[in-house]
Amino acid sequence: MQQPRKVRMGMVGGGQDAFIGAVHRMAANLDGNIELVCGAFSSDPAKSISSGQSLYLPAERCYANYAQMFTEEAKLPEQQRMQFVSIVTPNHLHFPIAKAALEAGFHVLSDKPATFTLQEALDLADVLKTSKQLYGLTHTYNGYPLVKQAKHLVATGVLGKITKVVVEYSQGWLANKEDEGSKQAQWRVDPKRAGVSCCMGDIGVHAANLAEYVLDANISAMCADLNAVVEGRQLDDDGTVLLRFDNGARGVLMSSQISVGEENNLRLRVYGEEGSLDWSQMEPNSLWLRTNNKSTQLIRTGVGDLCPAAQAATRTPAGHPEGYLEAFANIYQNFAIQIQAFEKGVPCSNEAFDVPGIEQAIRGMAFIENTVKFSQSELKWHDFDLSPLTISGSD
């Protein structure tokens, strides 16, 4: 019997002084199923190589750029070369890196949003139609055990018919002009690197994805109001979107990066005719189930008869809090298992392995472009549009 091997990962971006790259590496490493074997960690060749060396990678697998990495890795024996690449760059680089990786024969796990524009996401879908490789997207918050439990409760009819959804993602770290000085802030407020949106593109898209994931329903129409609160800022830093879902539910999405005092307040409330759910990323191991005529139930991670997906996403006994890194790791773990199944010839759709894929990538980019476009319109309601839009100020 062949000895099991770790899934081999390369990384583009995430070098020295980058925040999210380190988070991706910790998440990938948590379950011991993935090994970082190479990387092109910065657009600065010297910094890219030194970043790789600081991670104890062999000198010959610390690359000056991603094109060199894909070329050289493809030359290595099959049992040595990387199997997938993790893309953790600013948004404007996601598409060319993903396209090049897929065409070179490597699987892709990309940070969100998937691309710089909706057109690029559609182009990426076309690449995947002719590629044999897998594609995943790190919508992290889907990885929490109790988010999966919430999805299960909705699907099994515990809440009855869903009528209303309230999803909020509030932060305060960009509340002032001087907050733009950090590396993490600089590219997010720059249209040339972030795209047409800051707030909705960075965190609002997470909220939209979370709502669609838990409901297993799609946003069908929106009424958007975006704003740049900080004077001189080119992109939105705050916004509210009214939602209609294709299952008949109505909702509201609030997203802000100028809400002073808020840390990372992602909260989802789902209301049905028979009950409601309330989950918050600030207290992720608790899910509240409420009705009008029974005592409120507190569901806790690791306690009781949770659904199989929630159980599979839980690593430690009850009372040992699991949070952001573990949720992130669940995406990586599922993707690694998907790759292992793929290499055995097992049918492996993203849905079957609970990994966000190209469909979520396209819907995420459509959500971002739709909110910007609809906010500029005097009309109240607009159908959710999956075709690329011409947006003022996008050049």
N, C-alpha and C positions, 0 to 999 in steps of 0.2 A: 504493500500500500504506500502511495506517495505521501511523504511527510507534509503536513499542512504548512503553508507559508503565509507570512504577513502580506497584506496588500501594500504595494509599494507606491508611495505618493511623491510627486514633485510639487513645488509651489512657485507661483509667479506673484511677486509683490510680497509685502509683509516683512520687509527688512528692518534694519535698525531704526528705532524711533517710531515704528508703525505699531498702532495698537491692535488692530483686528487680526493681523497676521499671527501674533502670538496666541491669541484666543483660538484661532483655527488649529494651530499646532497642538495646543493643549487638548482640545476636543478630539482631534484625530488620534492622539496618543492614549486617551483615557482607558480604552478597553483593550489595549495591547494587540489590536488586530491590524493596525496600520503602521507603516514605517516611513518616515521622511527620508528619501534617498538622494534628492537633488533639488536644486532651486535656482531661479533667477529672481533675486529678491528686490531689485531696485533698477530704475532706469539709468542710474549711474553705474557703469560697469565695475568700477573699483569698489563701490559700496555694495554692489550685488555680491561680489566674490567674498568680500570681508564679512558680510552678513552670513553667508553660508558657512564660512570657516568658524565663525563664532557659535554656530550650531553644531560644530564637530562633524560636518560633512567632509568627505574626502575632497581634496583640492580639485581633482579632475571632474568633480560633479557639482562644483560651484561655478555657475555659468554667468557670463557677462550680460546675456539677454535671453529672452524666451525663445527666439528663433534658433539661436545656437543650441539651447537646451533640447528642443524638440529634434533637431537634426542629429545631435550626438547621442541622445538617448535611444533613438530609433536604430542606431548602429549596434547597440549593445545586445548581448544574447537575451532571448525572451525571458529567461528566468532571473535576469538582473535588472533590465530596464524598468523605469517607472511604468505603472499601469494607469494611473490617473493623475491629473494635475488639479490642484486647488488654486483658484484665481481669487486673489485678495487685493487687487489694485483699485484705484479710483475708477468710476463708472465708464469713462470714455475708452478704456482699454479692454473692457470685458469681452466685447465681440471679436476683435481681431485675434485675441489670444485664444478664445474658445474655438474659433473657426480653424486657426492654425493647428491647435492640438487635435481636434477631431480628424482633420485631414491627414495628420501625421500618424494617426492610429491610436490615440490616447483618449481615455475617458475623461470627462470634465465634471468637476464640482465647483460651481461658481458662487461667489458672494452675490447678494442681491443689491440693486436691481440687476437683472440679467445682462442688460445692454445699455447703451447710451440713448437709443431711440427705439420706438416700437418697430420701425422698419427693420432695424438690425435684428430684433428678436424674431421677426418673421423670416428674415434671411437665414438666421441660425436654424430655424425649424426646417428650412429647405436643405441645409447642409446635413441635418440629422436624418432626413429622408433617404439620403444616399450613403450615409455612414453606418457602420455596424456598431459604433461606439455608444456608450451610455452618457446621459447628461443629467446632472442634478443641480439643485439650487438650494442654498442654505437659508431657507425661511425658518430660522432657529426656533421660534416660539411654538411651532407645531410639535417640537420634540418633547415638550413637557408632558409627564404622565397624565396629569389631570386635564390637560387640553384634550388628550386622546379619550379620557373618560367622558368629558363633556360632549365630544363628538359622538361617542357611543350612546349617551343618554338621549341626545337629539334623535339619532338614527332609530333607536328602539321605541320611540314614541312616548317616553316618560313625561315629556313636557306637553304632549299633545301637539296640535298644529302650531307652528311657530308664527308669531304675529309681529314681534318687534325685536330689533337688535341695536344695542348701544355699544360701540367700541371706541375706546379712547387711548391715545398714545401721547403722553405729555412729557416734555423735558424742559429744562430751563437753561441749558448750558450755552445757548446762543442768544441770550436775552439782551446783550449789549454789544456795541460795535467792537470794543476791545477784545471780546471773546473770540474774534476771528483770527487771533494770532497763532493758535496752535496748528500743527500740521494736519490734524484730523478735521479742523474747521475750515482751513484754507481752501481745500479742494471742494468741500461740500457747498460753499457759497459761490463757487466759480462756475458760471454756465458752461465754460469750455471743458470742464472736467466732470461736473456733476450732471449736466443736462438741463432740462427745462424746469426742474424743480429741486429745491433743497429739502424742505420739510416733508412734503408728500413723497418725494423720491427716496428719502432716507428712512423715514419711519412710518409715514402714512400708508405706504404700500404693505408694510408688515401688518398693520391693523386690518387692512382690506383682505389680505390673504388669510389672516386668522379667522375672520368672520366667515369667509367662504369655506374654509377648511372644516370648521366646527359644524356649520349648517349643511355642508355638502350641497350647497346651492350657489348660484352665481349672481353677482350684482347685474341687474338688467337695465337700470336707469339711475341717473344721478343729478343732483342740483348742488353745485360747488361754489364756495366762497373762500378764496385764498387771499392772503395778504402778506406783504413784507412789512412787518412792524418796525424793524430797525431801519432808521433813515439811511438811504443810500444803498441798501442791500438790493441786489438785482433779482434774487430768487425768493420765493415764499418761505416764511419761517413760522407760519401759523395758518390754520384753515379748518373749515367745517364743511362736511359733505353730507347731504341727505341721500339716503339710499333706498332703492327698491330692489328686491330679490326676485328671482324667477320662481320661487316657491310661494310668492304672495306676501312675504314678510316686508315690513318697512323698517328703516333704521336710520341711524345717524352715526357718522364717524367724525371724531374730533382729533386733530393732530396739531401739536405745537412744540416748538423748540425755544419759545420765549416765555414759558410759564415759570416764572421765578420760583425756586424752591423745589420744583419737581425734579426727580432724579431720572427714573426710567419707568414711568407709570403707564404701563400697558394694562388695560382692563377691558374685559369683555362681559357683557350681560346679555343673556338670551331669554326672551319671554315667550312662553307658549300659552295656550288656552288652559292647560292643566298645571303648569308650574314654570319656574324660572331658574336660571343658573347664573352664578356670579363668580368670576375668576380674575385674579390680579397677578401680574408678573412680580409685583413687589412682595406677594405672599403666595408663591406658586404651589406650595404643598397643601393648599386649602381650596376646596371648591364648595360653594354654598348652593344647596338645592332647596328652593322655597316653594310653598303653595299657600293658598288662602285659608285652608282648613286643616292643616296638619302642622306639627312642629317642624321648624326649620332644621334641615339635616346638614351637618358639616362632614364632607367627604375629605379624607386625608390620604396623601400619597402613602402607599404601602399598607393601608389598613382595610380589611374587609375584602369583599368579593368584587374587585375591580375587573374591568374588561381585559381580555388578553393583551391588547395593544398597550394599555396602561401598565399592566404587569411587566411586559417585556421592556418597557422604557424605565422601569424602576430598578435601581441597583442595590440600595441599602435598606435595612429594616426600618420599620416605622419609627419616627422620631429622630431620624438622621437626615437633616434637610438636604434636598437635592435642588440645584438651581440652574443657572444660566449655562455653565460649562457642561453639565450633564445633558441638558436639553440640546445643546450644540452637538455634543458627542453622539446623541441618538441619531442625528442626521448622518454623521460620518459613519457610524456603525452600520446603519441600514444600507448606506451606499456601498460600503465595503462588502457586505453580505450579498448585495445585488451583483457586484463585480464577480465575486466568487461563483455565484450561480450562473452568470453569463458565460464564464469560462468553462463551465461544465455542460454548456448547451441547454440550460434550463430556461424556459420562457421567463422573462423578468421585466415586466412593465414597472414603471415608477409607482403606479398605484398599488401593485401587489407588494412592493417592498416599502411602502409608506415614505417615499422620497419625492419631494416636490420636483417637477420636471419642466419640460418645455412649455406645456400648457399653462402652468402657473407663471412661467417666465413671460409669456405673451400677455396673459391677463394682467400681470403686474405692470408691465410697460404701458399697456392700454389704460390702466387705471391712472397712472401718473400723467400721461398726455391728456387723457379725458378731463381730469380735474383742472388742469391748467387751462385747457381750451374752454371748458364749460364755465369756468370762473370769469372769463372775459366776455361771456355772452349775456345779453339782456334777457334771454329766454330762461324760464325757470327750470324745466325738466328736459333732459337729453337722454336718448337711448345710449347704453354702454356700447361703444364702437370699437371693434377690433381691427379697423383699418387705420393706417398711419394718418396723422392729422398735421395740417400746416398750422404751426403755432407762432404767434407774434413774438419776436425777440429770440427765436430759436437759432438764428444763424450765428 
